[in-house]
Amino acid sequence: MQLALGRKEAYSVEIVMHLAEAPPGVLTKAREVASAVRVPPRYLPQILADLVRARILIAKAGREGGYRLARDAAEITLLDVVEAAGAVIEDEDRRDGRDPRSARTSALAHEWSGVRHRLSLELRGTRITNLNAAVRALASEASPAS
């Protein structure tokens, strides 16, 4: 079994990580975001709109416009971003144990619900600042010592 982010979710995370590296309050043009993150042009407008709608980004139209984080990167969680992109980590359908399915299927559904809940907690605890710090750490490990 492979549990992975979809393309849209991955692009969304990368966009937010990129914008988190900009100085506070500085707007970044969409074309710069697309170039830095290598998002296909057809995906970018929808992803940016989703992130603005989720109040993760702020957009300013016009010649001097662009995008920036709506709040400090330390307040934005990985869960915020992947849910803004459309991922459903935990569904709201909490069963009361009276599932008409077989006992095996009910047990599996119960266990899977627990897995989704733990994943949700992990994503909620992962901040964009943590991800950017991890990227910097990996980059310094990969670069030869001077």
C-alpha positions in Angstrom: 0.0 0.0 0.0 1.2 3.4 -0.8 0.1 6.4 1.2 1.2 9.6 -0.6 0.2 13.1 -1.2 -1.5 13.7 -4.5 0.1 16.1 -7.0 -2.2 19.0 -6.0 -1.5 18.6 -2.3 2.3 18.3 -2.9 2.3 21.4 -5.1 0.2 23.3 -2.5 2.7 22.4 0.3 5.7 23.4 -1.9 4.0 26.7 -2.7 3.4 27.5 0.9 6.9 26.5 1.9 8.3 28.8 -0.8 6.2 31.7 0.3 7.2 31.1 3.9 10.8 31.8 2.9 9.9 35.3 1.6 10.4 38.3 4.0 7.2 39.0 6.0 4.7 41.1 4.1 6.5 40.8 0.7 4.3 39.8 -2.2 5.5 37.2 -4.6 4.3 37.1 -8.2 2.5 34.0 -9.4 5.1 33.5 -12.2 7.9 33.5 -9.7 6.0 30.9 -7.6 5.4 28.8 -10.7 9.1 28.9 -11.6 10.5 28.3 -8.1 8.1 25.4 -7.4 7.9 24.1 -11.0 4.1 24.0 -10.9 2.5 23.4 -14.3 0.8 26.7 -15.4 -2.6 25.0 -15.7 -2.6 24.0 -12.0 -1.3 27.2 -10.5 -4.4 29.4 -10.6 -6.6 26.8 -8.9 -4.1 25.9 -6.3 -3.5 29.6 -5.4 -7.2 30.2 -5.3 -7.7 27.2 -3.0 -5.0 28.5 -0.6 -6.5 32.0 -0.6 -10.0 30.6 0.0 -8.6 28.6 3.0 -7.0 31.8 4.3 -3.5 30.4 4.1 -2.5 33.0 1.5 -3.4 36.6 0.8 -3.7 37.7 -2.8 -3.3 41.3 -4.1 -4.4 42.0 -7.6 -2.7 44.4 -10.0 0.7 45.3 -11.2 2.2 45.5 -7.7 0.2 42.4 -6.6 1.2 38.9 -5.7 0.8 36.4 -2.9 2.0 36.1 0.6 1.2 34.1 3.7 -1.9 35.2 5.5 -0.3 34.4 8.9 3.1 33.4 10.3 4.4 30.1 8.8 4.8 28.8 12.4 1.0 28.9 12.6 0.3 27.1 9.4 0.1 23.3 9.6 0.6 20.6 7.0 -3.0 19.6 7.7 -4.2 23.1 6.9 -2.4 23.0 3.5 -3.4 19.5 2.4 -7.0 20.0 3.4 -7.0 23.3 1.5 -5.9 21.3 -1.6 -8.9 19.0 -1.2 -7.4 16.1 0.8 -9.8 14.4 3.2 -7.7 13.0 6.1 -10.5 12.4 8.6 -14.1 12.1 7.4 -16.8 13.3 9.7 -18.7 10.0 9.5 -18.0 8.6 13.0 -19.8 5.3 13.3 -21.4 4.3 16.6 -20.3 0.7 16.3 -23.6 -0.6 14.9 -22.3 -1.1 11.4 -24.4 -3.5 9.3 -21.3 -4.8 7.6 -19.5 -8.0 8.8 -17.6 -7.9 12.0 -14.3 -8.1 10.1 -15.2 -5.2 7.9 -16.4 -3.2 10.9 -13.1 -3.9 12.8 -11.1 -2.8 9.8 -13.1 0.4 9.5 -12.6 1.1 13.2 -8.8 0.5 12.9 -8.6 2.6 9.7 -10.4 5.4 11.4 -7.8 5.3 14.1 -5.0 5.5 11.5 -6.6 8.5 9.9 -7.0 10.2 13.2 -3.3 9.6 14.1 -2.3 10.9 10.7 -4.4 13.9 11.2 -2.8 14.6 14.6 0.7 14.2 13.0 -0.1 16.6 10.1 -1.7 19.1 12.6 1.6 19.0 14.6 3.8 19.6 11.5 4.3 23.3 10.9 5.5 24.8 7.6 8.5 26.2 9.5 9.4 22.7 10.6 9.3 21.5 6.9 11.5 24.4 5.8 14.0 23.7 8.6 14.1 20.1 7.6 14.9 21.1 4.0 17.7 23.3 5.2 19.1 20.5 7.4 19.0 18.0 4.5 20.7 20.5 2.2 23.5 21.2 4.7 24.0 17.4 5.1 24.2 16.9 1.4 26.6 19.7 0.7 30.3 18.8 1.1 32.1 20.2 4.1 34.2 23.3 3.5 
